[in-house]
Amino acid sequence: MSDAARWKATVYVGGLAPAVTATVLHEAFLPFGEIAEINLPRNENPNTASTEPHRGFAYVEFEDPEDAKEAIDNMDQSELFGRVIKVSAAKPPKSAGQGLGSKTAVWEQEGWLAEHAVSEEDRLAAERAKNARPNEDPMQGLEDLDVAGPKPE
């Protein structure tokens, strides 16, 4: 399965109680389809690692993207171990060189350039507007009008 297809079959589960384990998540989400993998990120903080063994969220990857949609529809805002959990489609991680947090200027990133590329027609129109007489009076040619509104034909 490609990475894009894997992310479509993966759900984010947030708001988990400290007592929730990968086994509990497997049992809770198994009714919606075959589960490929469960990722429950560990708590890296040594001060709270004993009371909170994980970071309070998990990723559940299904074999089929339709199963993931089914899990979102049925499990979002449900209760697990006394807490209301949030279940949504998982978003693929951004690379370190993309987006606003990157050390590369936004306009130098490939994705930004492709999204904000200006067509040749728009560039020429902007150039023509720039080269038009900037000091031309917009009211010039209206001296002979003595009535407001369109010119009678």
C-alpha positions in Angstrom: 0.0 0.0 0.0 1.4 3.4 -0.9 1.9 6.1 1.7 -1.1 8.2 0.4 -3.4 5.2 0.5 -2.2 4.3 4.0 -3.0 7.8 5.3 -6.5 7.5 3.8 -7.0 4.3 5.8 -5.7 5.8 9.1 -7.7 7.6 11.8 -6.5 9.9 14.5 -7.9 9.1 18.0 -7.5 11.9 20.5 -8.5 12.5 24.1 -7.4 9.1 25.4 -7.3 8.3 29.1 -4.0 7.2 30.5 -5.4 3.7 31.1 -6.0 3.1 27.3 -3.6 0.6 25.7 -3.1 -0.6 22.2 -5.1 -3.7 23.1 -8.0 -1.6 24.2 -7.9 0.4 21.0 -7.7 -2.8 18.9 -10.8 -4.2 20.6 -12.7 -0.9 20.3 -12.0 -0.4 16.6 -12.1 -4.0 15.4 -15.8 -4.0 14.7 -15.3 -1.5 11.9 -12.8 -3.6 9.9 -9.4 -5.4 9.8 -6.7 -3.3 11.6 -3.3 -3.1 10.1 -1.5 -1.2 12.8 -2.0 0.8 16.0 0.5 3.6 16.9 0.2 4.9 20.4 3.0 7.5 20.8 4.9 7.1 24.1 5.2 10.0 26.6 8.8 11.3 26.4 8.6 13.4 29.5 10.3 11.5 32.4 8.4 13.5 35.0 5.0 12.3 33.9 5.8 9.0 32.1 4.7 7.0 35.2 1.3 8.5 35.4 0.7 9.1 31.7 2.3 6.3 29.6 1.3 7.7 26.3 0.6 11.2 24.9 -3.2 11.0 24.9 -3.7 10.2 21.2 -3.2 7.3 18.8 -3.3 6.4 15.1 -5.3 3.4 14.0 -4.6 2.1 10.5 -7.2 0.0 8.8 -6.7 -2.4 5.8 -9.5 -0.6 3.9 -10.1 3.2 3.7 -13.9 2.5 3.9 -13.4 0.9 7.3 -11.6 4.1 8.5 -14.7 6.2 7.4 -17.0 3.8 9.2 -14.9 4.1 12.4 -15.0 7.9 12.2 -18.7 8.0 11.7 -19.4 5.6 14.6 -16.6 6.5 17.2 -16.2 10.3 17.0 -17.5 11.9 20.2 -18.0 8.4 21.9 -16.9 7.6 25.4 -13.9 5.4 26.2 -12.7 4.9 29.7 -14.8 7.9 30.9 -13.5 10.3 28.3 -15.1 11.6 25.2 -12.7 10.8 22.3 -12.2 12.6 19.0 -11.9 10.4 16.0 -11.0 12.0 12.6 -9.1 11.3 9.4 -5.4 11.3 10.1 -3.4 14.0 8.2 -0.1 13.1 6.7 2.9 14.6 8.4 4.5 17.7 6.7 8.1 17.4 5.9 10.5 19.8 7.8 11.1 21.7 4.6 7.5 22.5 3.9 5.0 25.1 5.3 5.5 28.1 7.6 7.7 26.3 10.2 10.4 25.5 7.7 13.7 27.3 7.3 13.2 27.7 3.6 11.3 30.8 2.3 7.7 29.9 1.4 8.0 31.2 -2.2 11.1 28.9 -2.7 9.2 25.8 -1.8 7.9 23.7 -4.8 4.4 23.3 -3.5 3.9 27.0 -3.0 5.3 27.9 -6.4 3.0 25.4 -8.2 0.0 26.7 -6.3 0.6 30.4 -6.7 2.1 30.4 -10.3 0.9 33.3 -12.4 -0.3 32.6 -15.9 1.4 34.4 -18.8 -1.9 36.2 -19.6 -2.2 37.6 -16.1 1.5 38.7 -16.1 1.0 40.6 -19.5 -2.2 42.3 -18.2 -0.4 43.5 -15.1 2.5 44.8 -17.2 0.1 46.7 -19.5 -1.6 48.2 -16.5 1.7 49.3 -15.1 2.7 50.9 -18.5 -0.5 52.8 -18.9 -0.3 56.5 -18.4 -0.3 56.9 -14.7 -1.0 60.6 -14.6 -4.0 60.5 -17.0 -7.0 62.2 -15.5 -9.9 59.8 -15.2 -12.3 62.7 -15.7 -10.8 63.8 -19.0 -13.3 63.7 -21.9 -16.3 64.3 -19.7 -16.2 68.1 -20.0 -18.9 68.2 -22.7 -21.4 66.2 -20.7 -24.1 68.3 -19.1 -26.3 65.5 -17.9 -25.5 62.5 -15.7 -26.0 59.0 -17.0 -25.3 57.2 -20.3 -24.8 59.1 -23.5 -28.0 59.2 -25.6 -27.6 57.4 -28.9 
